[in-house]
Amino acid sequence: MGYNKITGILGNRKFFQTLWVLALPIVIQNLLISSLNMIDTLMIAAVGQNEVAAVGIANQYFFLFNLMITG
């Protein structure tokens, strides 16, 4: 019985289309946020080592906050 349910879902093209429509914006958002964090670090790298460390720590907290919000 359980095997038939799994096979039915995996063979269902409509399910994967819906999943892709839901997942794509989340993937794009996570890529943009990661890029933003990297750009923040690159911009602050000219200032000094302590500042880069501070931005790195702040980015970790921001990542956790974002993870809780978006999943």
N, CA, C and O atoms as CSV, one atom per row, in Angstrom:
chain,resi,resn,atom,element,x,y,z
A,1,MET,N,N,0.828,-1.192,0.000
A,1,MET,CA,C,0.000,0.000,0.000
A,1,MET,C,C,0.870,1.253,0.000
A,1,MET,O,O,0.635,2.158,-0.800
A,2,GLY,N,N,1.882,1.326,0.889
A,2,GLY,CA,C,2.756,2.489,0.947
A,2,GLY,C,C,3.593,2.639,-0.307
A,2,GLY,O,O,3.852,3.752,-0.764
A,3,TYR,N,N,4.015,1.511,-0.863
A,3,TYR,CA,C,4.823,1.544,-2.080
A,3,TYR,C,C,4.033,2.134,-3.235
A,3,TYR,O,O,4.573,2.894,-4.039
A,4,ASN,N,N,2.765,1.789,-3.319
A,4,ASN,CA,C,1.925,2.314,-4.395
A,4,ASN,C,C,1.741,3.821,-4.271
A,4,ASN,O,O,1.677,4.523,-5.280
A,5,LYS,N,N,1.656,4.324,-3.035
A,5,LYS,CA,C,1.528,5.774,-2.837
A,5,LYS,C,C,2.785,6.491,-3.313
A,5,LYS,O,O,2.709,7.495,-4.020
A,6,ILE,N,N,3.950,5.961,-2.915
A,6,ILE,CA,C,5.221,6.583,-3.307
A,6,ILE,C,C,5.382,6.537,-4.818
A,6,ILE,O,O,5.774,7.533,-5.425
A,7,THR,N,N,5.090,5.409,-5.429
A,7,THR,CA,C,5.206,5.287,-6.875
A,7,THR,C,C,4.237,6.234,-7.571
A,7,THR,O,O,4.561,6.806,-8.611
A,8,GLY,N,N,3.062,6.396,-7.002
A,8,GLY,CA,C,2.086,7.312,-7.585
A,8,GLY,C,C,2.555,8.753,-7.540
A,8,GLY,O,O,2.350,9.501,-8.495
A,9,ILE,N,N,3.186,9.154,-6.437
A,9,ILE,CA,C,3.686,10.527,-6.312
A,9,ILE,C,C,4.880,10.741,-7.230
A,9,ILE,O,O,4.959,11.762,-7.914
A,10,LEU,N,N,5.817,9.785,-7.254
A,10,LEU,CA,C,7.019,9.942,-8.068
A,10,LEU,C,C,6.706,9.917,-9.557
A,10,LEU,O,O,7.424,10.521,-10.354
A,11,GLY,N,N,5.654,9.234,-9.929
A,11,GLY,CA,C,5.281,9.182,-11.332
A,11,GLY,C,C,4.374,10.327,-11.749
A,11,GLY,O,O,4.020,10.440,-12.922
A,12,ASN,N,N,3.997,11.168,-10.812
A,12,ASN,CA,C,3.059,12.247,-11.084
A,12,ASN,C,C,3.815,13.497,-11.520
A,12,ASN,O,O,4.465,14.152,-10.705
A,13,ARG,N,N,3.729,13.822,-12.799
A,13,ARG,CA,C,4.432,14.982,-13.353
A,13,ARG,C,C,3.887,16.292,-12.774
A,13,ARG,O,O,4.645,17.238,-12.559
A,14,LYS,N,N,2.607,16.348,-12.529
A,14,LYS,CA,C,1.971,17.557,-11.977
A,14,LYS,C,C,2.540,17.885,-10.596
A,14,LYS,O,O,2.732,19.055,-10.264
A,15,PHE,N,N,2.808,16.853,-9.792
A,15,PHE,CA,C,3.391,17.056,-8.464
A,15,PHE,C,C,4.746,17.752,-8.564
A,15,PHE,O,O,5.013,18.700,-7.825
A,16,PHE,N,N,5.599,17.288,-9.471
A,16,PHE,CA,C,6.930,17.872,-9.604
A,16,PHE,C,C,6.883,19.277,-10.201
A,16,PHE,O,O,7.720,20.115,-9.867
A,17,GLN,N,N,5.932,19.539,-11.066
A,17,GLN,CA,C,5.773,20.898,-11.588
A,17,GLN,C,C,5.385,21.855,-10.470
A,17,GLN,O,O,5.922,22.959,-10.380
A,18,THR,N,N,4.461,21.440,-9.626
A,18,THR,CA,C,4.053,22.263,-8.489
A,18,THR,C,C,5.201,22.450,-7.513
A,18,THR,O,O,5.418,23.549,-7.005
A,19,LEU,N,N,5.936,21.375,-7.251
A,19,LEU,CA,C,7.090,21.454,-6.356
A,19,LEU,C,C,8.130,22.424,-6.898
A,19,LEU,O,O,8.694,23.207,-6.134
A,20,TRP,N,N,8.393,22.389,-8.190
A,20,TRP,CA,C,9.370,23.281,-8.811
A,20,TRP,C,C,8.916,24.736,-8.707
A,20,TRP,O,O,9.724,25.622,-8.427
A,21,VAL,N,N,7.641,24.978,-8.928
A,21,VAL,CA,C,7.108,26.342,-8.837
A,21,VAL,C,C,7.269,26.888,-7.421
A,21,VAL,O,O,7.537,28.076,-7.242
A,22,LEU,N,N,7.109,26.035,-6.420
A,22,LEU,CA,C,7.263,26.472,-5.029
A,22,LEU,C,C,8.729,26.605,-4.626
A,22,LEU,O,O,9.082,27.508,-3.867
A,23,ALA,N,N,9.573,25.727,-5.120
A,23,ALA,CA,C,10.975,25.699,-4.682
A,23,ALA,C,C,11.830,26.753,-5.371
A,23,ALA,O,O,12.771,27.264,-4.764
A,24,LEU,N,N,11.534,27.087,-6.604
A,24,LEU,CA,C,12.382,28.013,-7.360
A,24,LEU,C,C,12.544,29.376,-6.685
A,24,LEU,O,O,13.678,29.846,-6.587
A,25,PRO,N,N,11.492,30.038,-6.218
A,25,PRO,CA,C,11.695,31.323,-5.542
A,25,PRO,C,C,12.536,31.210,-4.272
A,25,PRO,O,O,13.300,32.121,-3.954
A,26,ILE,N,N,12.404,30.106,-3.550
A,26,ILE,CA,C,13.196,29.917,-2.336
A,26,ILE,C,C,14.662,29.742,-2.687
A,26,ILE,O,O,15.531,30.296,-2.013
A,27,VAL,N,N,14.945,28.984,-3.727
A,27,VAL,CA,C,16.330,28.782,-4.169
A,27,VAL,C,C,16.940,30.104,-4.606
A,27,VAL,O,O,18.073,30.416,-4.238
A,28,ILE,N,N,16.209,30.876,-5.380
A,28,ILE,CA,C,16.711,32.175,-5.850
A,28,ILE,C,C,16.956,33.109,-4.673
A,28,ILE,O,O,17.971,33.804,-4.634
A,29,GLN,N,N,16.042,33.131,-3.720
A,29,GLN,CA,C,16.216,33.995,-2.553
A,29,GLN,C,C,17.459,33.607,-1.762
A,29,GLN,O,O,18.222,34.479,-1.346
A,30,ASN,N,N,17.671,32.320,-1.550
A,30,ASN,CA,C,18.850,31.885,-0.803
A,30,ASN,C,C,20.140,32.211,-1.544
A,30,ASN,O,O,21.131,32.583,-0.916
A,31,LEU,N,N,20.146,32.080,-2.863
A,31,LEU,CA,C,21.331,32.451,-3.639
A,31,LEU,C,C,21.608,33.949,-3.550
A,31,LEU,O,O,22.759,34.365,-3.420
A,32,LEU,N,N,20.558,34.754,-3.620
A,32,LEU,CA,C,20.738,36.203,-3.522
A,32,LEU,C,C,21.237,36.619,-2.144
A,32,LEU,O,O,22.091,37.500,-2.037
A,33,ILE,N,N,20.724,36.007,-1.103
A,33,ILE,CA,C,21.157,36.348,0.252
A,33,ILE,C,C,22.604,35.930,0.471
A,33,ILE,O,O,23.374,36.662,1.094
A,34,SER,N,N,22.980,34.757,-0.037
A,34,SER,CA,C,24.377,34.327,0.082
A,34,SER,C,C,25.294,35.267,-0.687
A,34,SER,O,O,26.386,35.591,-0.222
A,35,SER,N,N,24.856,35.703,-1.854
A,35,SER,CA,C,25.648,36.659,-2.634
A,35,SER,C,C,25.780,37.985,-1.898
A,35,SER,O,O,26.849,38.595,-1.896
A,36,LEU,N,N,24.707,38.425,-1.281
A,36,LEU,CA,C,24.743,39.670,-0.518
A,36,LEU,C,C,25.742,39.579,0.628
A,36,LEU,O,O,26.507,40.514,0.863
A,37,ASN,N,N,25.738,38.460,1.340
A,37,ASN,CA,C,26.683,38.276,2.435
A,37,ASN,C,C,28.121,38.269,1.932
A,37,ASN,O,O,29.006,38.840,2.569
A,38,MET,N,N,28.356,37.627,0.794
A,38,MET,CA,C,29.701,37.598,0.233
A,38,MET,C,C,30.143,38.996,-0.199
A,38,MET,O,O,31.292,39.379,0.018
A,39,ILE,N,N,29.248,39.745,-0.800
A,39,ILE,CA,C,29.575,41.106,-1.231
A,39,ILE,C,C,29.846,41.998,-0.026
A,39,ILE,O,O,30.752,42.831,-0.068
A,40,ASP,N,N,29.075,41.837,1.045
A,40,ASP,CA,C,29.347,42.587,2.279
A,40,ASP,C,C,30.761,42.321,2.779
A,40,ASP,O,O,31.485,43.243,3.154
A,41,THR,N,N,31.137,41.064,2.779
A,41,THR,CA,C,32.469,40.694,3.251
A,41,THR,C,C,33.549,41.261,2.339
A,41,THR,O,O,34.564,41.762,2.822
A,42,LEU,N,N,33.345,41.190,1.033
A,42,LEU,CA,C,34.337,41.727,0.096
A,42,LEU,C,C,34.472,43.241,0.225
A,42,LEU,O,O,35.578,43.775,0.133
A,43,MET,N,N,33.365,43.930,0.436
A,43,MET,CA,C,33.424,45.388,0.565
A,43,MET,C,C,34.145,45.803,1.840
A,43,MET,O,O,34.873,46.795,1.843
A,44,ILE,N,N,33.953,45.066,2.908
A,44,ILE,CA,C,34.533,45.443,4.189
A,44,ILE,C,C,35.982,44.966,4.298
A,44,ILE,O,O,36.701,45.383,5.206
A,45,ALA,N,N,36.420,44.094,3.379
A,45,ALA,CA,C,37.782,43.550,3.437
A,45,ALA,C,C,38.839,44.638,3.332
A,45,ALA,O,O,39.943,44.474,3.852
A,46,ALA,N,N,38.527,45.733,2.679
A,46,ALA,CA,C,39.496,46.818,2.540
A,46,ALA,C,C,39.700,47.568,3.850
A,46,ALA,O,O,40.707,48.258,4.009
A,47,VAL,N,N,38.773,47.449,4.782
A,47,VAL,CA,C,38.848,48.204,6.033
A,47,VAL,C,C,39.807,47.559,7.023
A,47,VAL,O,O,40.684,48.227,7.570
A,48,GLY,N,N,39.639,46.256,7.251
A,48,GLY,CA,C,40.538,45.608,8.199
A,48,GLY,C,C,40.082,44.223,8.591
A,48,GLY,O,O,38.970,43.793,8.284
A,49,GLN,N,N,40.981,43.536,9.285
A,49,GLN,CA,C,40.739,42.149,9.652
A,49,GLN,C,C,39.641,42.007,10.713
A,49,GLN,O,O,38.804,41.110,10.618
A,50,ASN,N,N,39.641,42.869,11.702
A,50,ASN,CA,C,38.618,42.794,12.750
A,50,ASN,C,C,37.228,43.068,12.192
A,50,ASN,O,O,36.247,42.451,12.609
A,51,GLU,N,N,37.155,43.983,11.261
A,51,GLU,CA,C,35.866,44.313,10.654
A,51,GLU,C,C,35.329,43.147,9.830
A,51,GLU,O,O,34.128,42.876,9.833
A,52,VAL,N,N,36.232,42.455,9.120
A,52,VAL,CA,C,35.820,41.283,8.342
A,52,VAL,C,C,35.287,40.195,9.277
A,52,VAL,O,O,34.293,39.536,8.973
A,53,ALA,N,N,35.955,40.014,10.412
A,53,ALA,CA,C,35.491,39.029,11.392
A,53,ALA,C,C,34.111,39.406,11.924
A,53,ALA,O,O,33.255,38.540,12.100
A,54,ALA,N,N,33.895,40.687,12.179
A,54,ALA,CA,C,32.597,41.138,12.683
A,54,ALA,C,C,31.497,40.907,11.653
A,54,ALA,O,O,30.399,40.472,12.001
A,55,VAL,N,N,31.787,41.195,10.396
A,55,VAL,CA,C,30.796,40.968,9.343
A,55,VAL,C,C,30.523,39.474,9.189
A,55,VAL,O,O,29.381,39.076,8.958
A,56,GLY,N,N,31.553,38.651,9.312
A,56,GLY,CA,C,31.361,37.203,9.234
A,56,GLY,C,C,30.458,36.685,10.335
A,56,GLY,O,O,29.597,35.839,10.093
A,57,ILE,N,N,30.652,37.187,11.537
A,57,ILE,CA,C,29.790,36.779,12.655
A,57,ILE,C,C,28.361,37.268,12.434
A,57,ILE,O,O,27.405,36.527,12.662
A,58,ALA,N,N,28.220,38.507,11.994
A,58,ALA,CA,C,26.882,39.045,11.734
A,58,ALA,C,C,26.184,38.260,10.625
A,58,ALA,O,O,24.977,38.025,10.697
A,59,ASN,N,N,26.932,37.854,9.606
A,59,ASN,CA,C,26.343,37.071,8.518
A,59,ASN,C,C,25.837,35.718,9.007
A,59,ASN,O,O,24.826,35.218,8.514
A,60,GLN,N,N,26.531,35.127,9.968
A,60,GLN,CA,C,26.072,33.847,10.510
A,60,GLN,C,C,24.730,34.011,11.228
A,60,GLN,O,O,23.830,33.187,11.064
A,61,TYR,N,N,24.601,35.067,12.016
A,61,TYR,CA,C,23.329,35.315,12.698
A,61,TYR,C,C,22.225,35.638,11.694
A,61,TYR,O,O,21.088,35.192,11.843
A,62,PHE,N,N,22.572,36.413,10.676
A,62,PHE,CA,C,21.599,36.754,9.647
A,62,PHE,C,C,21.147,35.500,8.903
A,62,PHE,O,O,19.968,35.360,8.577
A,63,PHE,N,N,22.083,34.587,8.636
A,63,PHE,CA,C,21.740,33.335,7.965
A,63,PHE,C,C,20.773,32.511,8.814
A,63,PHE,O,O,19.794,31.978,8.291
A,64,LEU,N,N,21.033,32.403,10.104
A,64,LEU,CA,C,20.138,31.648,10.985
A,64,LEU,C,C,18.751,32.281,11.044
A,64,LEU,O,O,17.737,31.584,11.023
A,65,PHE,N,N,18.719,33.609,11.119
A,65,PHE,CA,C,17.445,34.326,11.129
A,65,PHE,C,C,16.679,34.066,9.834
A,65,PHE,O,O,15.479,33.793,9.857
A,66,ASN,N,N,17.376,34.152,8.716
A,66,ASN,CA,C,16.752,33.912,7.421
A,66,ASN,C,C,16.285,32.468,7.293
A,66,ASN,O,O,15.236,32.202,6.707
A,67,LEU,N,N,17.049,31.547,7.831
A,67,LEU,CA,C,16.678,30.138,7.786
A,67,LEU,C,C,15.385,29.887,8.553
A,67,LEU,O,O,14.547,29.097,8.117
A,68,MET,N,N,15.222,30.548,9.682
A,68,MET,CA,C,13.993,30.386,10.460
A,68,MET,C,C,12.788,30.978,9.734
A,68,MET,O,O,11.678,30.458,9.838
A,69,ILE,N,N,13.010,32.058,9.006
A,69,ILE,CA,C,11.897,32.711,8.312
A,69,ILE,C,C,11.487,31.945,7.057
A,69,ILE,O,O,10.304,31.680,6.846
A,70,THR,N,N,12.470,31.590,6.224
A,70,THR,CA,C,12.139,30.987,4.933
A,70,THR,C,C,12.135,29.470,4.941
A,70,THR,O,O,11.497,28.849,4.091
A,71,GLY,N,N,12.828,28.873,5.876
A,71,GLY,CA,C,12.857,27.411,5.915
A,71,GLY,C,C,13.970,26.929,5.147
A,71,GLY,O,O,14.176,25.719,5.051
